Amino acid sequence: MEMKLNINALIQEREKRAWTQSHLAELCNLSLRTIQRIEKSGVSSKESASALASVYELELEKLVKKTPLDKSNQIQSIRIRIVM
């Protein structure tokens, strides 16, 4: 399953620790190319995202990109509020 991660959060977490991408790859047991791809695209497998969160000592949700609700979710949310 692919996940969309927040690129800025990923890079910020790595840089605040003064880690290179190579060092992060070693800590996560991922390839350097995988780290480069994730930081560029924000797309990751759940396993890779979990490894990053673990190394950063963060909840996975802190790295997941927040997306606005699509229209169908917004309509459903409005219906729920009206009914209640």
Steps between C-alpha positions, in 0.01 A plus 500: 500500500641837400487798731541870427743658747570863580827570320575811705454311828726218380783730399459722806523202737814374326667841488427589863701189591774599252471160330587438140269299282759221508503494879119497513493213250735296720293567813176402323657202324388648168701582190627851438298503177182424697562793736570729203182388324283544809640848572445602139154353436354454847378155397598210722396150589348462844804298607746772396285771658486300823878461497543876459254576781674251726845648439365852555315376812172643369150368450450407134214751477750785557664417165186435297397782268179664608255524212181703498179303502365429157150627415324171578654495849406865552139432399483196729644707786236770444222239494619354828502844664148579374359170621651537846 
